[in-house]
Amino acid sequence: MDDATRLDSQASNPFSQVPIEITISVGKARPLVRDLLRMKRDSILPLDRRVEDPVELYVGDKLIARGELTEMEGDPNGQLAVRLTEVIDLQNGL
Protein backbone atom coordinates (compact mmCIF):
# COMPACT_ATOMS: atom_id res chain seq x y z
CA MET A 1 0.00 0.00 0.00
CA ASP A 2 1.47 3.37 -0.97
CA ASP A 3 1.47 6.43 1.33
CA ALA A 4 -1.47 8.15 -0.42
CA THR A 5 -3.67 5.03 -0.14
CA ARG A 6 -2.68 4.61 3.51
CA LEU A 7 -3.59 8.24 4.27
CA ASP A 8 -6.97 7.86 2.48
CA SER A 9 -7.80 4.72 4.47
CA GLN A 10 -6.83 6.44 7.74
CA ALA A 11 -9.03 9.45 6.94
CA SER A 12 -12.06 7.22 6.29
CA ASN A 13 -11.61 5.26 9.53
CA PRO A 14 -13.99 6.77 12.14
CA PHE A 15 -11.58 5.88 14.95
CA SER A 16 -8.94 8.19 13.47
CA GLN A 17 -10.96 11.14 14.84
CA VAL A 18 -10.97 9.88 18.46
CA PRO A 19 -8.59 11.74 20.79
CA ILE A 20 -6.05 9.64 22.65
CA GLU A 21 -4.00 10.48 25.72
CA ILE A 22 -0.23 10.29 25.44
CA THR A 23 1.88 10.28 28.60
CA ILE A 24 5.29 11.97 28.42
CA SER A 25 7.86 10.50 30.80
CA VAL A 26 10.84 12.67 31.73
CA GLY A 27 12.34 10.14 34.14
CA LYS A 28 11.85 8.13 37.31
CA ALA A 29 12.71 8.82 40.92
CA ARG A 30 13.52 6.12 43.48
CA PRO A 31 13.52 7.74 46.91
CA LEU A 32 13.62 5.78 50.13
CA VAL A 33 10.26 5.65 51.90
CA ARG A 34 11.64 7.77 54.76
CA ASP A 35 12.69 10.45 52.24
CA LEU A 36 9.27 10.32 50.58
CA LEU A 37 7.58 10.85 53.96
CA ARG A 38 9.81 13.89 54.64
CA MET A 39 8.99 15.61 51.36
CA LYS A 40 7.52 19.06 51.52
CA ARG A 41 7.24 22.12 49.33
CA ASP A 42 10.57 22.96 47.63
CA SER A 43 12.00 19.47 48.26
CA ILE A 44 14.22 18.23 45.43
CA LEU A 45 13.54 14.78 44.00
CA PRO A 46 16.43 13.61 41.77
CA LEU A 47 15.47 11.81 38.55
CA ASP A 48 17.38 9.10 36.71
CA ARG A 49 17.82 11.37 33.68
CA ARG A 50 19.62 14.56 32.70
CA VAL A 51 17.99 17.65 31.22
CA GLU A 52 19.34 16.89 27.73
CA ASP A 53 18.17 13.23 27.73
CA PRO A 54 15.19 12.34 25.52
CA VAL A 55 11.69 12.02 26.96
CA GLU A 56 9.53 8.96 26.22
CA LEU A 57 5.97 9.01 24.90
CA TYR A 58 3.55 6.27 25.95
CA VAL A 59 0.02 5.23 25.09
CA GLY A 60 -0.92 3.16 28.12
CA ASP A 61 2.23 1.18 28.83
CA LYS A 62 3.33 1.03 25.17
CA LEU A 63 6.35 3.15 24.21
CA ILE A 64 5.45 4.86 20.91
CA ALA A 65 8.11 7.57 20.49
CA ARG A 66 10.99 9.54 21.96
CA GLY A 67 11.63 13.24 21.71
CA GLU A 68 13.03 16.36 23.26
CA LEU A 69 11.23 18.97 25.32
CA THR A 70 10.88 22.37 23.71
CA GLU A 71 8.73 25.48 24.09
CA MET A 72 5.85 26.07 21.69
CA GLU A 73 7.03 28.56 19.11
CA GLY A 74 5.40 31.95 19.50
CA ASP A 75 3.63 31.05 22.79
CA PRO A 76 4.12 33.94 25.23
CA ASN A 77 3.38 31.65 28.21
CA GLY A 78 6.22 29.22 27.47
CA GLN A 79 3.95 26.20 26.89
CA LEU A 80 5.92 22.96 26.70
CA ALA A 81 5.89 20.71 23.66
CA VAL A 82 7.80 17.65 22.45
CA ARG A 83 9.81 17.53 19.22
CA LEU A 84 9.77 13.88 18.12
CA THR A 85 13.12 12.30 17.33
CA GLU A 86 12.03 8.63 17.06
CA VAL A 87 8.59 7.18 16.26
CA ILE A 88 7.61 3.52 16.07
CA ASP A 89 5.55 2.27 13.14
CA LEU A 90 1.92 2.42 14.33
CA GLN A 91 0.38 1.19 11.06
CA ASN A 92 -0.30 -2.26 12.54
CA GLY A 93 -1.77 -0.90 15.78
CA LEU A 94 -0.50 -0.51 19.28
Backbone bond lengths (Angstrom), bond angles and torsions (degrees), N, CA, C in turn:
res aa  C-N    CA-C-N  psi(-1)  N-CA   C-N-CA  omega(-1)  CA-C   N-CA-C  phi
1 M - - - 1.445 - - 1.523 108.27 -
2 D 1.353 117.16 128.52 1.455 119.13 179.57 1.539 110.60 -80.61
3 D 1.340 116.02 170.86 1.472 120.84 -175.17 1.526 112.17 -61.72
4 A 1.339 118.14 -39.78 1.465 120.90 -178.61 1.528 110.53 -65.04
5 T 1.333 117.69 -43.13 1.466 121.32 178.41 1.523 110.29 -64.23
6 R 1.325 116.83 -41.20 1.465 120.97 179.54 1.524 110.07 -62.27
7 L 1.342 117.60 -43.39 1.459 121.01 179.78 1.523 111.13 -65.05
8 D 1.357 117.69 -39.68 1.462 120.99 177.95 1.520 110.62 -63.17
9 S 1.332 117.86 -42.20 1.459 120.47 -178.35 1.530 110.44 -69.26
10 Q 1.334 118.13 -33.71 1.460 120.69 176.88 1.520 110.62 -67.94
11 A 1.323 117.63 -39.85 1.460 121.37 -178.71 1.519 111.31 -66.48
12 S 1.333 118.69 -31.69 1.461 120.96 -178.86 1.521 112.74 -85.23
13 N 1.319 118.64 -9.90 1.457 122.50 178.54 1.524 108.57 -78.82
14 P 1.345 118.75 119.98 1.471 120.11 -177.87 1.527 113.15 -62.57
15 F 1.322 118.18 -25.85 1.458 120.62 179.85 1.530 112.41 -72.24
16 S 1.330 117.40 -16.87 1.466 119.41 -179.96 1.526 111.59 -68.76
17 Q 1.327 118.45 -12.96 1.458 122.34 179.97 1.527 112.81 -97.73
18 V 1.336 117.94 1.73 1.463 122.12 -179.04 1.530 109.27 -86.34
19 P 1.347 117.11 128.19 1.466 118.07 177.79 1.522 111.06 -69.37
20 I 1.326 115.77 150.01 1.459 120.83 180.00 1.523 107.87 -134.14
21 E 1.312 116.56 143.54 1.457 120.55 -179.40 1.519 110.38 -90.17
22 I 1.325 115.25 130.18 1.460 122.25 176.68 1.524 107.11 -113.40
23 T 1.318 116.41 130.63 1.454 122.18 177.35 1.516 108.71 -97.76
24 I 1.330 116.54 131.63 1.457 122.07 178.93 1.531 107.34 -104.72
25 S 1.326 116.41 120.89 1.457 121.04 -179.25 1.520 109.82 -104.38
26 V 1.331 116.04 122.46 1.463 120.54 178.64 1.522 111.67 -97.38
27 G 1.313 118.03 -8.76 1.460 120.89 178.58 1.514 111.17 152.93
28 K 1.324 114.82 178.71 1.461 121.46 179.72 1.518 109.10 -125.71
29 A 1.320 114.55 149.88 1.461 121.48 175.25 1.523 107.55 -116.96
30 R 1.324 116.25 146.02 1.469 120.91 179.57 1.532 110.02 -132.88
31 P 1.345 115.89 67.97 1.462 117.83 179.68 1.528 111.08 -76.40
32 L 1.307 115.85 158.54 1.462 120.30 169.99 1.530 107.54 -71.03
33 V 1.317 116.66 153.39 1.463 120.41 -179.82 1.528 110.32 -56.97
34 R 1.330 117.63 -41.64 1.468 119.63 -179.05 1.526 111.01 -61.64
35 D 1.352 117.23 -36.26 1.462 120.21 178.12 1.527 110.77 -70.56
36 L 1.314 116.62 -37.49 1.464 121.38 177.39 1.525 110.11 -61.64
37 L 1.327 117.27 -42.94 1.463 121.68 -179.41 1.527 112.34 -67.98
38 R 1.326 117.84 -22.79 1.471 122.40 -179.48 1.527 112.44 -90.18
39 M 1.320 117.41 -5.27 1.462 119.62 -176.40 1.515 111.41 -64.22
40 K 1.319 113.98 141.97 1.459 121.30 175.91 1.525 107.59 -148.40
41 R 1.295 115.98 -179.50 1.461 120.70 179.03 1.529 109.52 -54.18
42 D 1.325 116.42 137.08 1.465 125.64 179.92 1.525 114.15 75.11
43 S 1.347 117.80 5.90 1.467 119.65 172.91 1.526 107.97 -66.57
44 I 1.317 116.23 151.28 1.466 122.02 177.86 1.519 108.30 -107.04
45 L 1.315 116.55 128.96 1.453 122.67 179.67 1.532 107.90 -116.85
46 P 1.324 118.55 102.50 1.469 120.84 -177.64 1.532 111.66 -65.07
47 L 1.317 115.51 139.85 1.462 122.44 176.74 1.520 109.62 -102.47
48 D 1.328 115.32 166.27 1.462 120.85 179.88 1.527 112.67 -86.45
49 R 1.330 117.22 14.94 1.464 121.55 -178.71 1.510 110.64 -132.57
50 R 1.339 114.73 161.94 1.462 121.46 174.88 1.520 108.95 -99.72
51 V 1.315 116.68 165.13 1.463 122.10 -178.13 1.524 111.32 -57.86
52 E 1.330 117.36 -37.99 1.472 120.06 -175.76 1.536 113.48 -84.16
53 D 1.335 118.60 -4.93 1.465 121.36 179.23 1.531 110.56 -70.60
54 P 1.335 117.48 151.13 1.463 119.66 179.44 1.524 111.67 -68.58
55 V 1.334 115.25 153.19 1.459 121.56 172.22 1.524 107.45 -94.66
56 E 1.334 116.84 160.28 1.466 121.40 -179.67 1.517 109.67 -114.87
57 L 1.325 116.18 140.21 1.457 122.48 179.73 1.517 108.99 -108.89
58 Y 1.321 115.95 129.80 1.461 122.50 -177.87 1.520 111.37 -125.17
59 V 1.328 115.61 144.01 1.460 122.81 163.37 1.517 104.03 -112.77
60 G 1.338 116.41 112.47 1.459 120.05 -170.22 1.516 107.70 63.06
61 D 1.325 116.80 -126.55 1.463 119.66 177.75 1.522 112.56 -104.49
62 K 1.339 117.08 13.27 1.461 122.58 -178.44 1.527 110.84 -96.40
63 L 1.340 116.41 118.43 1.458 121.77 175.98 1.530 108.47 -69.51
64 I 1.345 116.65 123.11 1.470 119.63 -177.84 1.526 113.18 -114.88
65 A 1.354 117.20 -18.44 1.468 118.85 -177.84 1.526 109.84 -168.06
66 R 1.328 114.05 168.03 1.462 122.26 171.57 1.525 107.06 -131.07
67 G 1.315 115.72 155.65 1.457 118.73 -179.80 1.506 111.46 -165.56
68 E 1.325 114.52 -172.12 1.453 120.44 179.21 1.519 109.31 -124.96
69 L 1.334 115.36 141.23 1.461 119.89 178.66 1.517 109.72 -69.59
70 T 1.326 115.02 142.32 1.452 121.44 178.02 1.529 107.40 -150.54
71 E 1.311 117.14 167.83 1.456 121.09 173.90 1.519 108.74 -93.68
72 M 1.342 116.06 144.36 1.463 120.49 175.93 1.522 108.32 -61.05
73 E 1.313 115.92 129.49 1.449 120.74 -179.89 1.520 110.67 -63.82
74 G 1.314 116.68 131.03 1.451 121.44 176.54 1.518 114.69 79.10
75 D 1.329 119.51 0.65 1.463 121.71 179.60 1.522 109.07 -86.16
76 P 1.333 117.88 116.49 1.462 120.28 -177.19 1.534 113.05 -69.40
77 N 1.321 117.55 -16.36 1.465 120.98 -178.09 1.520 113.00 -92.28
78 G 1.332 118.20 -1.26 1.455 121.18 178.80 1.515 113.70 70.83
79 Q 1.346 117.50 34.95 1.461 120.87 -179.99 1.523 110.80 -60.33
80 L 1.332 115.74 133.93 1.461 121.23 178.84 1.517 111.92 -74.87
81 A 1.321 114.71 151.59 1.457 122.81 175.18 1.520 107.23 -146.96
82 V 1.322 116.59 172.62 1.463 121.79 176.94 1.525 108.72 -124.36
83 R 1.318 116.35 126.88 1.469 122.27 173.02 1.518 106.36 -93.92
84 L 1.328 117.02 116.41 1.464 121.39 -175.36 1.519 110.99 -72.31
85 T 1.323 115.29 135.14 1.462 121.17 178.05 1.529 111.49 -115.51
86 E 1.338 117.00 -22.76 1.468 122.91 176.94 1.529 107.44 -144.24
87 V 1.330 116.56 136.85 1.470 121.05 177.48 1.524 108.17 -137.37
88 I 1.341 116.39 132.94 1.465 118.05 176.60 1.523 109.43 -78.29
89 D 1.304 117.42 161.12 1.453 122.60 177.86 1.512 109.11 -76.54
90 L 1.334 117.39 111.78 1.469 121.91 -177.80 1.524 112.79 -98.27
91 Q 1.329 117.97 9.13 1.464 121.01 -177.49 1.510 113.22 -61.40
92 N 1.335 117.34 -29.97 1.468 120.62 -178.85 1.526 111.93 -100.23
93 G 1.324 117.09 19.24 1.463 121.60 176.67 1.503 112.48 92.19
94 L 1.338 112.81 177.07 1.455 119.27 179.46 1.489 109.05 -86.93
